[in-house]
Amino acid sequence: MHGWTHTIMNARLIKTDHPADHTLGFVIEVDEPFEFRAGQSCDLTLVNPPHEDGKGSTRTFSITSAPSESPRLMFATRQTGSAFKRSLEDGLLGMAIEVDGPWGSFVLHDDAARPAVLLAGGIGITPFRSMIKDAVERRLAHAITLLYSNRTQSSAAFFSDFVTWSHVKRNFTFVPTLTDPPADSSWHARTGVIDGGLIAEQRGSAAAPIYYAAGPAAFVKAMRRALFDAHVRPSDIQTEEFPGY
Ligand SMILES: Cc1cc2nc3c(=O)[nH]c(=O)nc-3n(C[C@H](O)[C@H](O)[C@H](O)COP(=O)(O)OP(=O)(O)OC[C@H]3O[C@@H](n4cnc5c(N)ncnc54)[C@H](O)[C@@H]3O)c2cc1C
């Protein structure tokens, strides 16, 4: 038995869009004040979903909007064809959703003297978008570097937000990389996976960074290996694994 109780809150779907290829963005509005820290997640349950497939109508999602926007919460997910996601894609505005949370300790550390290096694989960008937007809005002093890996640019959700914020926040560095770059010369940034070499390259002369990795399980596993290769201490690594991919 927990020594505490918490309330499941009611929310409604208010908007859907496509922030990248095969990616569904959606915004819900919670009926009451909802406090969370950038990087946290919550469990969403579709109350009366139009589609069902036996895998249940609850999923965990990282909140991709900033705390300042609450009680509106934005999420993003890859479209897999699951009944849960098809129900959201149908985008019945006003659809009832229950919110349980916020959960998790995948949040930016307090000590601004230590840089943050964020490693995002595909849809793993969701908690980082919240953290970076929050850092920009609250003028946090942390130096932040985002290494963002996608197959193609059109699959990289929120790409233009990071370009904008890299101009607004002095010590925010955006390092996108594509593993399946276009054959022509239209892509001018990095190509290839995030490996130990790329991670070591980002380390400045300041205090040792804290590293955050988020994405599908295979990505997080690859990042653990890359961080090991770059001689990063395990105690300086935080991870958020998205199961189901
Ligand atoms: C902290 C956290 C944050 C996440 N954030 C995001 C996000 O921002 N965007 C996003 O797209 N996805 C996120 N996920 C993953 C998400 O919850 C789904 O698992 C994923 O999107 C696949 O859902 P699906 O409907 O496409 O797949 P399906 O195969 O239809 O669903 C996956 C099924 O497996 C179940 N399941 C998953 N993991 C486990 C487990 N460990 N043990 C038992 N059952 C399990 C789920 O409850 C569900 O029933 C997050 C997961 C976690 C834990």
The ligand as a Tripos MOL2 file, in Angstrom:
@<TRIPOS>MOLECULE
LIG
   53    58     1     0     0
SMALL
NO_CHARGES

@<TRIPOS>ATOM
      1 C1          8.7690    6.8040  -19.6360 C.3       1 LIG1
      2 C2          8.2620    6.5160  -21.0320 C.ar      1 LIG1
      3 C3          8.1050    7.5630  -21.9330 C.ar      1 LIG1
      4 C4          7.6400    7.3150  -23.2290 C.ar      1 LIG1
      5 N1          7.5040    8.3650  -24.0820 N.ar      1 LIG1
      6 C5          7.0790    8.1380  -25.3410 C.ar      1 LIG1
      7 C6          6.9300    9.2180  -26.2670 C.ar      1 LIG1
      8 O1          7.1430   10.3940  -25.9400 O.2       1 LIG1
      9 N2          6.5230    8.9260  -27.5210 N.ar      1 LIG1
     10 C7          6.2530    7.6380  -27.9090 C.ar      1 LIG1
     11 O2          5.9000    7.4420  -29.0670 O.2       1 LIG1
     12 N3          6.3780    6.6050  -27.0760 N.ar      1 LIG1
     13 C8          6.7790    6.8160  -25.8070 C.ar      1 LIG1
     14 N4          6.8960    5.7540  -24.9390 N.ar      1 LIG1
     15 C9          6.5390    4.4040  -25.4220 C.3       1 LIG1
     16 C10         5.0180    4.2430  -25.4560 C.3       1 LIG1
     17 O3          4.5230    4.0940  -24.1300 O.3       1 LIG1
     18 C11         4.5840    3.0020  -26.2760 C.3       1 LIG1
     19 O4          5.0860    1.8230  -25.7000 O.3       1 LIG1
     20 C12         5.0650    3.0740  -27.7040 C.3       1 LIG1
     21 O5          4.6900    4.3260  -28.2710 O.3       1 LIG1
     22 C13         4.4990    1.9310  -28.5340 C.3       1 LIG1
     23 O6          3.0950    1.9610  -28.4670 O.3       1 LIG1
     24 P1          2.2010    1.2890  -29.6210 P.3       1 LIG1
     25 O7          0.7810    1.5280  -29.2810 O.co2     1 LIG1
     26 O8          2.6780    1.7980  -30.9410 O.co2     1 LIG1
     27 O9          2.6220   -0.2340  -29.6040 O.3       1 LIG1
     28 P2          1.8570   -1.5130  -29.0780 P.3       1 LIG1
     29 O10         2.7160   -2.6920  -29.3670 O.co2     1 LIG1
     30 O11         0.4360   -1.5570  -29.5230 O.co2     1 LIG1
     31 O12         1.8170   -1.2100  -27.5330 O.3       1 LIG1
     32 C14         2.8390   -1.5080  -26.6730 C.3       1 LIG1
     33 C15         2.1790   -2.3790  -25.6170 C.3       1 LIG1
     34 O13         3.1480   -2.9490  -24.8260 O.3       1 LIG1
     35 C16         2.9050   -2.5990  -23.4990 C.3       1 LIG1
     36 N5          4.1980   -2.4810  -22.9110 N.ar      1 LIG1
     37 C17         5.1830   -1.6720  -23.3030 C.ar      1 LIG1
     38 N6          6.2250   -1.8390  -22.5090 N.ar      1 LIG1
     39 C18         5.9080   -2.7530  -21.6080 C.ar      1 LIG1
     40 C19         6.5840   -3.3410  -20.5180 C.ar      1 LIG1
     41 N7          7.8320   -2.9670  -20.2170 N.pl3     1 LIG1
     42 N8          5.9550   -4.2720  -19.8140 N.ar      1 LIG1
     43 C20         4.7010   -4.6270  -20.1130 C.ar      1 LIG1
     44 N9          4.0150   -4.1050  -21.1240 N.ar      1 LIG1
     45 C21         4.6130   -3.1840  -21.8570 C.ar      1 LIG1
     46 C22         2.1480   -1.3270  -23.5380 C.3       1 LIG1
     47 O14         1.4230   -1.0680  -22.3670 O.3       1 LIG1
     48 C23         1.2680   -1.5930  -24.7160 C.3       1 LIG1
     49 O15         0.1750   -2.3410  -24.3210 O.3       1 LIG1
     50 C24         7.3350    5.9890  -23.6360 C.ar      1 LIG1
     51 C25         7.4570    4.9380  -22.7210 C.ar      1 LIG1
     52 C26         7.9240    5.1960  -21.4340 C.ar      1 LIG1
     53 C27         8.0250    4.0460  -20.4620 C.3       1 LIG1
@<TRIPOS>BOND
     1     1     2 1
     2     2     3 ar
     3     2    52 ar
     4     3     4 ar
     5     4     5 ar
     6     4    50 ar
     7     5     6 ar
     8     6     7 ar
     9     6    13 1
    10     7     8 2
    11     7     9 ar
    12     9    10 ar
    13    10    11 2
    14    10    12 ar
    15    12    13 ar
    16    13    14 ar
    17    14    15 1
    18    14    50 ar
    19    15    16 1
    20    16    17 1
    21    16    18 1
    22    18    19 1
    23    18    20 1
    24    20    21 1
    25    20    22 1
    26    22    23 1
    27    23    24 1
    28    24    25 2
    29    24    26 1
    30    24    27 1
    31    27    28 1
    32    28    29 2
    33    28    30 1
    34    28    31 1
    35    31    32 1
    36    32    33 1
    37    33    34 1
    38    33    48 1
    39    34    35 1
    40    35    36 1
    41    35    46 1
    42    36    37 ar
    43    36    45 ar
    44    37    38 ar
    45    38    39 ar
    46    39    40 ar
    47    39    45 ar
    48    40    41 1
    49    40    42 ar
    50    42    43 ar
    51    43    44 ar
    52    44    45 ar
    53    46    47 1
    54    46    48 1
    55    48    49 1
    56    50    51 ar
    57    51    52 ar
    58    52    53 1
@<TRIPOS>SUBSTRUCTURE
     1 LIG1         1 GROUP 0 **** ****
